[in-house]
Amino acid sequence: MEAQLPVAGSPHHLTVVPALGETPVFWPGQKVRVLERYPLGHYRVPLYLRGRRGVVERLVQPAIDNEEEGFGLNAGLKRHYYRISVPMSDIWSNYAGSGQDRLYIEVFETWLEATPHA
């Protein structure tokens, strides 16, 4: 289930009540980078996306951190998933499609960091 929250700074953004009392870290339109981490075990961020930059398209309803849960380490803390878009040409240097083509993927909050507005 997706949460359709307004863009930060919009006239309606202050009227949003965060799900389960939790405030999102990122907002639609914000530039982010997928962290480059290589933990042991199975993790849900493809290797080809690590270190890539994208834009938050929308927030997804908060969920339990399934990576921590898989190792029995989660005490029920919920955080957000974010649907981000990454240019295909940034992922594959020899991509021959349109420069407008994007990969859309949902990434858990702990795998993202904000990037400068440059």
C-alpha positions in Angstrom: 0.0 0.0 0.0 1.5 3.3 -1.0 1.2 6.6 0.9 0.7 9.5 -1.3 2.3 12.3 0.7 2.8 15.8 -0.7 6.2 17.2 -1.7 8.0 18.9 1.2 7.4 22.6 1.2 4.0 22.3 -0.5 1.0 24.0 1.2 -0.4 20.6 2.2 2.7 18.9 3.6 2.1 20.1 7.2 -1.4 18.5 7.3 0.0 15.0 6.8 0.0 12.7 9.8 2.9 10.3 9.5 1.9 6.6 9.6 2.2 5.0 13.0 3.7 8.2 14.4 6.8 7.9 12.3 8.2 10.7 10.1 9.8 9.9 6.7 13.4 10.8 6.3 13.1 11.5 2.5 10.4 13.2 0.4 9.2 12.9 -3.2 11.6 14.9 -5.5 14.5 14.6 -3.1 17.8 13.3 -4.6 19.3 10.3 -2.9 22.2 7.8 -3.2 22.0 4.1 -2.6 24.7 3.2 -0.1 27.6 1.0 -1.0 27.6 -1.7 1.6 28.5 -5.3 1.3 27.2 -7.1 4.4 27.3 -10.9 4.7 24.1 -12.8 3.9 21.2 -12.0 1.7 20.2 -8.3 1.3 17.5 -6.7 -0.8 19.5 -4.1 -2.7 20.9 -5.3 -6.0 24.7 -4.9 -6.4 24.3 -2.9 -9.6 22.3 -0.2 -7.7 24.8 0.3 -4.9 26.4 3.7 -5.1 24.0 5.0 -7.8 22.0 8.2 -7.5 18.3 8.6 -7.9 15.3 10.6 -7.1 12.5 9.7 -4.6 9.3 9.2 -6.5 7.0 8.3 -3.6 6.9 7.0 -0.1 5.7 3.5 0.6 3.8 2.5 3.8 6.2 1.8 6.7 7.3 -1.8 7.2 9.5 -3.9 9.5 13.1 -4.0 8.4 13.0 -7.4 6.7 16.8 -7.7 6.5 17.1 -7.3 10.3 14.0 -9.5 10.8 15.6 -12.3 8.8 18.4 -12.5 11.3 16.1 -12.2 14.3 17.4 -8.7 15.2 14.3 -6.6 14.7 12.2 -5.6 17.7 9.3 -4.4 15.5 10.8 -1.0 14.5 9.2 0.2 11.3 10.7 2.5 8.7 9.8 3.6 5.2 10.5 2.1 1.8 10.9 4.7 -0.9 10.2 4.1 -4.6 13.2 5.8 -6.4 14.0 6.3 -10.0 17.5 5.8 -11.4 18.5 6.7 -15.0 19.2 3.5 -16.9 22.3 5.1 -18.4 23.7 5.6 -14.9 23.3 1.9 -14.2 24.6 0.5 -17.5 27.2 2.7 -19.3 26.4 1.1 -22.7 22.7 1.5 -22.4 21.3 2.2 -25.9 17.7 3.2 -25.0 16.2 6.6 -24.5 17.9 9.0 -22.1 14.5 9.3 -20.4 14.4 5.6 -19.4 14.5 5.0 -15.7 14.5 2.0 -13.4 11.9 2.2 -10.6 12.6 0.3 -7.4 11.6 0.3 -3.8 14.5 0.7 -1.4 14.4 0.6 2.4 15.3 3.7 4.3 18.5 2.3 5.8 20.0 1.9 2.3 19.6 5.6 1.3 21.4 8.8 2.0 20.5 12.4 0.9 22.7 13.9 -1.8 23.4 17.6 -2.5 21.1 19.5 -4.8 23.8 19.9 -7.5 
